[in-house]
């Protein structure tokens, strides 16, 4: 595949994103002279923006709220993107076809392995959320041996629709607390805690041995992750997942190894607050 003519992050909003920081660090390290830029795209301008980017032979990433919408626009999808029905990484093939992947799947598995050491067998997982990020998590969890999932979302209808696509999603909880109470792993795939100190579920509802994986990330970790750690739980925010999904995207675009150490270092000591990609 020819290298992209432009690299972008599409979302609304995008000013909080760390993707330009670590992607541009990787590009400089590999001496690839195409800048990675963030584009805040209004919902009514999304399709027109994609059409323009295809004409420019662009590639890039997609963040909230467009991952599912992007999957509908791509003419070619990887197996992960098709299963998740969500695209966070896109490119234009040499024949001009818009193609998409969901590298959030690999990013989540990398986060889980780093935090837990190995993927547990028979995990009981609570997934909070029902958007593209939650679908990517479920796509990853399908590969966990004997895993079962309880879903929760503010919109029960959306949670039930997502659960109907994945046999491992055995039930939809009536509250976040109910979903988390019996879980060995709790995944926050919502935006709760992105801009404030709210907890997606009270720490008091979690088992003492529970693992907390918050896909949101902030300077000094999210308030929920800090509270979980203070109680003695194993917990992590989503920064590692963010960098890993970006590294997998980089490898899609350029066909060469991503400099993961460089990417991690570029975001390891940021002075300002940052949030969910």
Secondary structure, DSSP 8 states (H G I E B T S, - for coil): ----SEEEEEESS-TT--HHHHHHHHHHHTT----EEEEE--GGGHHHHHHHHHHTTEEEEE-TT-HHHHHHH-SEE-HHHHHHT--SEEEE-TTS-EEEE-THHHHHHHHHHHHHSS--TT-EEEEE--SHHHHHHHHHHTTSTT-EEEEE-SSHHHHHHHHTT-TTEEEE-SSHHHHHHT-SEEEE-S-TTSSS---SS-GGGS-TT-EEEES---TT--HHHHHHHHTT-EEE-SHHHHHHHHHHHHHHHHSS---HHHHHHHTTT-SS-----
